[in-house]
Amino acid sequence: MKTALMFKLLMLGLILIGPVLIVNAQGVSEDELIIYFSFNKDTIKGDEVIDASGNGNDGLIKGNNIDSVKGKVAEGLEFPGVASDYISVREHMYEDPFPEITIAAWVKAPGRGMIASWDRSEFFRFAVGDDVGANIGTTFLAFDHCCPIHDWFGETEVGDDEWYHVVAWFDGDEKRTYIDGELDGSIAATTKVIGAGLPRFGFIGIGSEAAAFDAATGPTWAFNGIMDEFLLFHRALSEKEIEHLAKGTTNPFEIDPNGKLSTTWADIKDIR
């Protein structure tokens, strides 16, 4: 009798709090998603990398030595670390300053290399290692932006040829880096927005000084290693969302199958 009553009470509770549990089990919101390169084989069409965000910000593969290989999540792209081999991002350019950004990717790099750049002298760049200050000879995550230029790096070296989930984050008050879902470093933002007033197109795997699509690169210390699951948002993701990305799920936007809702059902079944 007590067991039946307890079961009924639990069922009633689940009905009342179910929507909350589902929210807690969600993956990453697609709000303000700008670019999503999964780098899976089915998104590589000749020399084109398809942007899975639906925004049409596809990439043009430059050079002949970027290969599809086993990634952290399905397939990734292996970059040779030379200045002729990178991805030039179509359509998406910056001209006006903007207030928030999150950049995320899986990287497996044996040393310094550029992850993504829209020109840190005009907008931003994100890299393993850097070419300025105390980060020249190391491989801390660097997140540099304008304007004025603020060069800065985190606290953990990630250039040891192991997989890391890396994030650059900015909300106008603070600038952060995350590694494997945990805060790596933070500093007060030096500006309320990122950006100057000159147009800049972007690159994956090399620096940008491009005022037009596929124009000038720089600096040319290219990414060397494997990159997977590259995402760019125009908002500051929550810590829960960053933790979810670091789990390496096949679809970062799906409901987490290990969320609280399934656990609750399992507990109820045990009581029953």
Number of C-alpha atoms within 10 A of each C-alpha: 6 7 10 11 10 14 16 14 12 17 14 12 11 17 10 11 11 16 12 12 16 15 13 15 20 19 22 20 13 11 10 16 17 20 24 23 23 29 25 20 15 10 16 20 11 8 14 17 25 23 23 17 18 12 14 16 21 24 25 22 21 16 14 11 15 19 12 16 17 15 21 20 17 16 20 24 22 23 22 20 23 17 18 15 21 29 24 26 25 20 15 17 17 20 15 14 17 17 16 21 23 23 24 26 22 26 29 22 24 17 20 27 28 27 29 29 28 29 28 25 20 24 30 25 28 30 27 28 27 27 16 12 10 12 19 12 13 17 24 24 32 24 28 24 28 21 20 15 18 15 18 22 27 22 16 15 15 24 23 13 14 12 18 21 25 28 29 27 23 27 21 18 14 15 24 21 28 25 24 19 20 15 16 19 17 17 14 11 16 17 19 16 21 25 27 21 12 14 18 29 26 32 30 25 29 31 30 30 22 22 18 14 17 19 14 14 21 15 16 16 19 25 30 26 22 26 29 27 27 22 22 20 19 19 19 20 21 13 13 15 17 25 18 22 26 22 14 17 17 13 14 22 15 14 16 20 13 9 16 18 20 14 12 14 14 12 11 15 10 7 12 11
